[in-house]
Amino acid sequence: MPTFCRRDDSSEALDLSSLPRTVDSAEAAIEVILTAMHHPERAEIIALVLGADRRGRTIVIVDGTDSPDAVLDVMELLVQAAASSDAHFDTSLVLASVRPGGAPLPGDADRWVELDELAETFGCELLDWFVVNDGVAWCPRDVIAEPPRWSSP
């Protein structure tokens, strides 16, 4: 069963001082994701929840996400929570699926479209979804030639 927001490697302190203060580019998002993910890699979904100013509001880490469709379940929970929140800021999301030893899968482009539709339905913006394997990130939106969404907030 997946667990949320749990790190079992807490014996090693993370140096967060070099992380970007705002997540306003794919590079900044990947830097945060690579810092947040477990080492060695294991199947997990990492979500960056950002406000309109692109400052991080929270990072959600869900482990036990072996199914490629787990990212859809995580997204659905996040956008429902954002929509019911009393927070007074627009919510943007960046997702990352860590797939150790994995590769692009059939259906990843369809998952991107479904993730985007979920975000839009609940009034959120999906900035990007990365798939990470061996420390390398790629974007399923590239498969359908959709342009990046990293403009100024």
C-alpha contacts under 8 A as a table, 3 or more apart, distances in Angstrom:
res1	aa1	res2	aa2	distance
1	M	64	G	6.36
2	P	62	V	6.11
2	P	63	D	5.17
2	P	64	G	4.65
2	P	65	T	6.73
3	T	6	R	6.72
3	T	62	V	5.61
3	T	63	D	5.74
3	T	64	G	7.26
4	F	60	V	6.75
4	F	61	I	5.64
4	F	62	V	4.67
4	F	63	D	6.92
5	C	59	I	7.84
5	C	60	V	5.53
5	C	61	I	4.81
5	C	62	V	6.38
6	R	61	I	6.99
6	R	62	V	7.85
7	R	10	S	6.15
7	R	38	H	7.65
9	D	12	E	6.21
9	D	38	H	7.71
10	S	13	A	6.38
14	L	35	T	7.87
15	D	18	S	7.21
16	L	19	L	5.50
19	L	28	A	7.83
19	L	31	E	7.00
19	L	32	V	6.49
20	P	23	V	6.61
20	P	28	A	6.21
20	P	32	V	7.72
21	R	55	R	6.59
21	R	56	G	7.91
22	T	28	A	7.66
22	T	53	D	7.67
22	T	54	R	5.44
22	T	55	R	4.64
22	T	56	G	6.83
23	V	26	A	7.79
23	V	28	A	5.28
23	V	29	A	5.55
23	V	50	L	7.80
23	V	54	R	5.44
23	V	55	R	6.21
23	V	56	G	7.11
24	D	28	A	6.54
24	D	29	A	7.53
24	D	54	R	6.08
24	D	150	W	6.44
24	D	151	S	7.47
24	D	152	S	6.99
24	D	153	P	7.72
25	S	28	A	5.23
25	S	29	A	6.32
25	S	150	W	5.56
25	S	151	S	7.93
26	A	29	A	5.07
26	A	30	I	6.11
26	A	128	D	7.75
26	A	150	W	7.02
27	E	30	I	5.17
27	E	31	E	6.18
28	A	31	E	5.10
28	A	32	V	6.44
29	A	32	V	5.27
29	A	33	I	6.14
29	A	48	L	7.99
29	A	94	V	7.37
30	I	33	I	4.91
30	I	34	L	5.93
30	I	137	A	7.41
31	E	34	L	5.33
31	E	35	T	6.32
32	V	35	T	5.17
32	V	36	A	6.13
33	I	36	A	5.05
33	I	37	M	6.01
33	I	46	I	6.85
33	I	96	A	7.25
34	L	37	M	5.45
34	L	135	G	7.16
36	A	46	I	7.70
36	A	61	I	7.99
37	M	41	E	7.15
37	M	44	E	7.89
37	M	46	I	7.22
37	M	61	I	7.81
37	M	98	V	7.98
38	H	41	E	5.43
38	H	42	R	6.66
39	H	42	R	7.60
41	E	98	V	7.16
41	E	99	R	7.79
41	E	100	P	5.85
41	E	133	N	7.95
41	E	134	D	7.40
42	R	63	D	7.80
42	R	98	V	6.66
42	R	99	R	6.82
42	R	100	P	5.74
43	A	63	D	6.18
43	A	64	G	5.98
43	A	65	T	5.42
43	A	66	D	5.61
43	A	97	S	7.42
43	A	98	V	5.26
43	A	99	R	5.29
43	A	100	P	6.35
44	E	61	I	6.84
44	E	62	V	5.44
44	E	63	D	4.20
44	E	64	G	6.02
44	E	65	T	5.12
44	E	66	D	7.48
44	E	97	S	6.06
44	E	98	V	5.27
44	E	99	R	7.40
45	I	60	V	7.97
45	I	61	I	5.80
45	I	62	V	5.15
45	I	63	D	6.47
45	I	65	T	6.64
45	I	70	A	7.92
45	I	71	V	6.51
45	I	74	V	7.67
45	I	95	L	7.02
45	I	96	A	5.60
45	I	97	S	4.65
45	I	98	V	6.17
46	I	59	I	7.00
46	I	60	V	5.71
46	I	61	I	4.61
46	I	62	V	6.49
46	I	95	L	5.72
46	I	96	A	5.07
46	I	97	S	6.58
46	I	98	V	7.84
47	A	59	I	5.63
47	A	60	V	5.05
47	A	61	I	6.49
47	A	93	L	6.78
47	A	94	V	5.66
47	A	95	L	4.50
47	A	96	A	6.40
48	L	56	G	6.73
48	L	57	R	7.70
48	L	58	T	6.21
48	L	59	I	4.77
48	L	60	V	6.63
48	L	93	L	5.66
48	L	94	V	5.05
48	L	95	L	6.41
49	V	56	G	5.93
49	V	57	R	5.46
49	V	58	T	5.30
49	V	59	I	6.20
49	V	60	V	7.87
49	V	91	T	6.69
49	V	92	S	6.06
49	V	93	L	4.94
49	V	94	V	6.80
50	L	53	D	7.56
50	L	54	R	5.15
50	L	55	R	5.44
50	L	56	G	4.50
50	L	57	R	5.26
50	L	58	T	7.26
50	L	91	T	5.71
50	L	92	S	4.99
50	L	93	L	6.03
51	G	54	R	5.14
51	G	55	R	5.71
51	G	56	G	6.57
51	G	57	R	6.44
51	G	89	F	5.68
51	G	90	D	5.48
51	G	91	T	5.04
51	G	92	S	6.11
52	A	55	R	7.52
52	A	89	F	6.00
52	A	90	D	5.02
52	A	91	T	6.42
52	A	92	S	7.01
52	A	153	P	6.27
53	D	153	P	5.87
54	R	92	S	7.54
54	R	153	P	6.65
56	G	59	I	7.54
62	V	65	T	7.01
62	V	74	V	7.87
65	T	68	P	7.49
65	T	70	A	5.58
65	T	71	V	7.72
66	D	70	A	7.26
66	D	99	R	7.79
67	S	70	A	5.35
68	P	71	V	6.73
69	D	72	L	5.44
69	D	73	D	7.05
69	D	111	R	7.48
70	A	73	D	5.16
70	A	74	V	6.32
71	V	74	V	5.14
71	V	75	M	6.05
71	V	95	L	7.96
71	V	97	S	6.84
72	L	75	M	5.07
72	L	76	E	6.13
72	L	111	R	7.31
72	L	114	E	7.61
72	L	115	L	6.28
73	D	76	E	5.17
73	D	77	L	6.43
74	V	77	L	5.28
74	V	78	L	6.26
75	M	78	L	5.08
75	M	79	V	6.12
75	M	115	L	6.80
75	M	118	L	7.39
75	M	119	A	7.68
76	E	79	V	5.46
76	E	80	Q	6.11
76	E	118	L	6.66
77	L	80	Q	5.29
77	L	81	A	6.14
78	L	81	A	5.13
78	L	82	A	6.11
79	V	82	A	4.93
79	V	83	A	5.99
79	V	118	L	7.35
79	V	119	A	6.12
79	V	122	F	5.88
79	V	123	G	7.98
79	V	124	C	6.74
80	Q	83	A	5.14
80	Q	84	S	6.30
80	Q	122	F	6.69
81	A	84	S	5.26
81	A	85	S	6.07
82	A	85	S	5.11
82	A	91	T	6.90
82	A	122	F	7.89
82	A	124	C	7.76
83	A	122	F	5.84
83	A	123	G	6.96
83	A	124	C	7.93
90	D	124	C	6.96
91	T	123	G	7.88
91	T	124	C	5.26
91	T	125	E	6.50
92	S	124	C	5.71
92	S	125	E	4.57
92	S	126	L	5.82
92	S	127	L	6.52
93	L	124	C	7.40
93	L	125	E	6.16
93	L	126	L	4.93
93	L	127	L	5.87
93	L	128	D	7.30
94	V	126	L	6.20
94	V	127	L	5.55
94	V	128	D	5.03
94	V	129	W	5.87
94	V	130	F	7.99
95	L	128	D	6.35
95	L	129	W	4.59
95	L	130	F	6.22
96	A	129	W	5.44
96	A	130	F	4.49
96	A	131	V	5.54
96	A	132	V	6.79
97	S	129	W	7.66
97	S	130	F	6.29
97	S	131	V	4.79
97	S	132	V	6.08
98	V	131	V	5.89
98	V	132	V	4.68
98	V	133	N	6.16
99	R	102	G	5.06
99	R	103	A	7.53
99	R	131	V	6.93
99	R	132	V	6.01
99	R	133	N	5.40
100	P	132	V	7.67
100	P	133	N	5.25
100	P	134	D	6.53
101	G	133	N	6.32
101	G	134	D	7.18
102	G	133	N	6.27
103	A	133	N	7.28
104	P	108	D	6.99
104	P	131	V	7.95
105	L	108	D	5.71
106	P	109	A	7.72
107	G	110	D	5.04
107	G	111	R	6.10
108	D	111	R	4.91
108	D	112	W	6.25
108	D	140	P	5.81
109	A	112	W	5.09
109	A	113	V	6.49
109	A	140	P	5.39
109	A	141	R	6.23
109	A	143	V	6.17
109	A	144	I	6.55
110	D	113	V	5.14
110	D	114	E	6.23
111	R	114	E	5.03
111	R	115	L	5.99
112	W	115	L	5.11
112	W	116	D	6.16
112	W	129	W	7.19
112	W	140	P	6.31
112	W	141	R	6.21
113	V	116	D	5.15
113	V	117	E	6.22
114	E	117	E	5.04
114	E	118	L	6.16
115	L	118	L	5.14
115	L	119	A	6.29
115	L	126	L	7.53
116	D	119	A	5.20
116	D	120	E	6.21
116	D	125	E	7.61
116	D	126	L	5.84
117	E	120	E	5.10
117	E	121	T	6.02
118	L	121	T	5.16
118	L	122	F	6.54
119	A	122	F	5.47
119	A	123	G	6.26
119	A	124	C	4.75
119	A	125	E	5.70
119	A	126	L	5.99
120	E	123	G	5.03
120	E	124	C	5.46
120	E	125	E	6.30
120	E	126	L	7.87
121	T	124	C	7.56
126	L	129	W	7.73
127	L	148	P	7.88
127	L	149	R	5.59
127	L	150	W	6.76
128	D	139	C	7.30
128	D	148	P	7.73
128	D	149	R	7.28
129	W	139	C	5.99
129	W	140	P	7.01
129	W	141	R	7.76
130	F	137	A	5.77
130	F	138	W	5.43
130	F	139	C	4.79
130	F	140	P	7.01
131	V	137	A	5.41
131	V	138	W	5.47
131	V	139	C	6.33
131	V	140	P	7.47
132	V	135	G	6.11
132	V	136	V	5.42
132	V	137	A	4.34
132	V	138	W	6.70
133	N	136	V	5.38
133	N	137	A	6.59
139	C	142	D	5.64
139	C	143	V	7.77
140	P	143	V	5.47
140	P	144	I	7.62
141	R	144	I	5.59
141	R	145	A	6.36
141	R	146	E	5.46
141	R	147	P	7.66
142	D	145	A	4.71
142	D	146	E	5.87
142	D	147	P	7.42
143	V	146	E	7.72
